[in-house]
């Protein structure tokens, strides 16, 4: 048994145990067309008896995203629910008079979070998250957006380990080969936006030496985004 296969079995058992204690048999997952959500879906669908509902929430997503989702639907052998939220997002942006790209980029995952939790509530289900160790350390996610979930299976995996699990699970090649992207805007890629490669982030998390430029970026992102990993601040003095 490979190390990846062993960890997949561990995660499947961990999720099963958690859901049993919570008296829950249904899980909901937002499928993006990326490798992280593909792995989580693969583990649940192929290694547990839990009922999985996958949802693709389209907000002007790329053609590649849609091809990857179609590949996942075939791989999972279960239908993926398709919801087009493009008009909803555009309406909100218009009503708010939003101008900044960063604001638009954060609205998208927050709309998706609201959608996925609404579906989960109707199904009496828990929401699966897809953030990995790299993203969590850097704060590379939207607060109250794609970080909103009940179970975060990939939290202890760096990006290279994510790909090891993807290969073990035989995730469709089109997903494994694509450049990681949150799909926040046209032609967006994670590494271009962060300014650092996942290879260097992985190396940093493994206490390996990396170049000074990457080190500075990683330290800056981690420091600036620590608030995303904390509960809202409260005053210390009581009434």
C-alpha positions in Angstrom: 0.0 0.0 0.0 1.4 3.4 -1.0 1.6 6.3 1.5 -1.0 8.2 -0.6 -3.4 5.2 -0.5 -2.9 4.8 3.2 -3.8 8.5 3.8 -6.8 8.3 1.6 -8.1 5.4 3.7 -7.3 7.4 6.8 -9.3 10.5 5.6 -12.2 8.3 4.5 -12.4 6.7 8.0 -11.9 10.1 9.7 -14.8 11.6 7.7 -17.0 8.6 8.3 -16.3 8.7 12.1 -17.0 12.4 12.3 -20.3 12.1 10.4 -21.4 9.1 12.4 -20.9 11.1 15.7 -22.8 14.0 14.2 -25.6 11.6 13.1 -25.2 12.9 9.5 -25.1 10.8 6.3 -25.2 13.6 3.7 -22.4 15.8 2.5 -22.3 18.7 0.1 -19.3 19.8 -1.9 -18.7 22.7 -4.3 -17.0 21.3 -7.4 -14.8 23.9 -9.1 -12.9 21.9 -11.8 -9.7 22.0 -9.7 -7.7 19.3 -8.2 -8.5 20.0 -4.5 -12.3 19.6 -4.9 -11.7 16.6 -7.2 -9.8 14.8 -4.5 -12.4 15.4 -1.8 -15.1 14.2 -4.1 -13.1 11.2 -5.1 -12.5 10.2 -1.5 -16.2 10.5 -0.5 -17.6 8.9 -3.6 -15.2 6.0 -3.9 -14.1 5.3 -0.3 -17.2 6.0 1.9 -20.9 5.1 2.0 -21.9 8.7 2.7 -24.3 10.4 0.3 -22.5 13.1 -1.7 -24.1 16.0 -3.5 -21.7 17.8 -5.8 -22.6 21.3 -7.0 -20.9 23.4 -9.7 -21.7 27.0 -9.1 -20.9 28.8 -12.4 -20.1 32.5 -12.1 -18.6 33.2 -15.6 -16.4 30.2 -15.2 -14.0 29.2 -18.0 -14.5 26.6 -20.7 -11.7 24.6 -19.0 -13.5 24.7 -15.7 -16.6 23.2 -17.3 -14.7 20.5 -19.2 -13.0 19.5 -15.9 -16.4 19.3 -14.1 -17.7 17.2 -16.9 -14.7 14.9 -16.6 -15.4 14.6 -12.8 -19.0 13.8 -13.4 -18.0 10.9 -15.6 -15.3 9.8 -13.1 -17.6 9.9 -10.1 -20.5 8.2 -11.9 -23.0 10.6 -10.0 -24.7 13.6 -11.4 -23.2 17.0 -10.5 -25.8 19.7 -9.9 -25.2 22.8 -12.1 -26.3 26.2 -10.8 -25.6 29.4 -12.8 -25.0 32.3 -10.4 -23.6 34.8 -13.0 -26.7 37.0 -13.1 -27.0 36.9 -9.3 -23.4 38.1 -8.9 -23.7 40.8 -11.6 -26.9 42.1 -10.0 -25.3 42.4 -6.6 -22.2 44.1 -8.0 -24.4 46.5 -9.8 -26.6 47.3 -6.8 -23.5 47.8 -4.6 -21.7 49.9 -7.2 -18.6 47.8 -6.8 -15.6 48.9 -8.8 -12.5 47.1 -7.4 -11.5 43.8 -8.9 -10.5 42.4 -5.4 -14.0 43.1 -4.2 -15.6 41.3 -7.1 -13.2 38.4 -6.6 -14.3 38.0 -3.0 -18.0 38.4 -3.8 -18.0 35.3 -6.0 -16.9 32.8 -3.3 -19.2 34.4 -0.7 -22.2 33.9 -3.0 -21.1 30.3 -3.6 -20.8 29.8 0.2 -24.3 31.1 0.7 -25.6 28.8 -2.0 -23.8 25.6 -0.8 -25.0 26.1 2.8 -28.6 26.7 1.6 -28.4 23.4 -0.3 -26.8 21.7 2.8 -29.6 23.0 5.1 -32.3 21.5 2.8 -30.5 18.1 2.8 -29.5 18.1 6.5 -25.9 17.8 5.3 -22.5 19.0 6.2 -20.4 21.1 3.9 -17.0 19.9 2.7 -14.1 22.3 2.4 -11.2 22.0 0.0 -8.4 24.2 1.4 -5.0 22.7 1.6 -2.1 23.5 3.9 -0.4 25.9 1.5 -3.6 28.0 1.1 -4.3 28.0 4.8 -0.8 29.1 5.8 -0.8 31.9 3.2 -4.4 32.9 3.8 -5.1 32.3 0.1 -8.8 32.0 0.4 -11.8 34.3 0.9 -12.8 34.9 4.5 -16.4 33.7 4.9 -16.3 32.4 1.3 -14.5 29.3 0.1 -13.2 28.9 3.7 -16.7 28.4 4.9 -17.2 24.7 5.6 -17.8 22.1 8.3 -15.1 19.6 7.3 -11.7 20.4 5.9 -10.1 17.1 4.8 -7.0 18.5 3.0 -5.9 20.9 5.7 -2.7 18.9 6.5 -1.7 18.3 2.9 0.7 20.6 1.0 0.2 21.0 -2.8 2.6 18.3 -3.9 0.9 15.8 -1.5 -2.4 16.9 -3.0 -1.2 15.8 -6.4 0.1 12.5 -5.0 -3.4 11.7 -3.7 -4.9 12.8 -7.1 -2.7 10.4 -9.0 -3.5 7.6 -6.5 -7.3 8.3 -6.9 -6.8 8.4 -10.7 -8.4 11.9 -10.9 -8.9 12.8 -14.6 -5.7 13.9 -16.3 -7.3 17.2 -17.5 -7.6 18.3 -13.9 -4.2 17.2 -12.7 -2.5 18.9 -15.7 -4.2 22.3 -15.4 -2.6 25.3 -13.7 -4.1 25.8 -10.2 -6.7 28.5 -10.4 -9.4 29.9 -8.1 -11.3 31.1 -11.2 -11.7 34.6 -9.7 -11.3 36.3 -13.0 -10.3 35.6 -16.6 -7.0 33.7 -17.0 -6.3 33.9 -13.3 -3.9 31.4 -11.8 -3.0 30.9 -8.1 0.8 31.2 -8.5 0.6 34.3 -10.7 -1.7 36.0 -8.2 0.3 35.0 -5.1 3.7 35.8 -6.7 5.2 32.5 -5.4 5.1 28.9 -6.7 3.5 26.1 -4.8 6.8 24.3 -5.0 8.4 27.0 -2.9 5.5 27.2 -0.5 5.7 23.4 0.0 9.5 23.6 0.5 9.0 26.4 3.1 6.4 24.3 5.0 8.9 21.4 5.0 11.6 23.7 6.5 13.7 23.6 3.3 15.7 26.5 2.0 14.1 28.7 -0.6 15.1 32.0 -2.4 14.8 35.2 -0.5 12.1 36.7 -2.8 9.8 33.8 -2.2 10.5 33.8 1.5 9.6 37.4 1.8 6.3 36.9 -0.1 5.3 33.9 2.0 6.1 35.7 5.3 4.1 38.8 4.1 1.1 36.8 3.0 1.0 34.8 6.2 1.3 37.8 8.4 -1.2 39.9 6.5 -3.8 37.1 6.4 -3.6 35.8 10.0 -6.9 37.4 10.7 -8.6 34.9 8.3 -7.6 32.0 10.6 -8.9 33.7 13.8 -12.3 34.2 15.4 -13.5 37.8 15.3 -11.7 39.9 17.8 -13.6 40.8 21.1 -12.9 43.4 23.7 -11.2 42.0 26.8 -13.0 44.1 29.4 -16.5 43.0 30.5 -19.3 45.3 31.4 
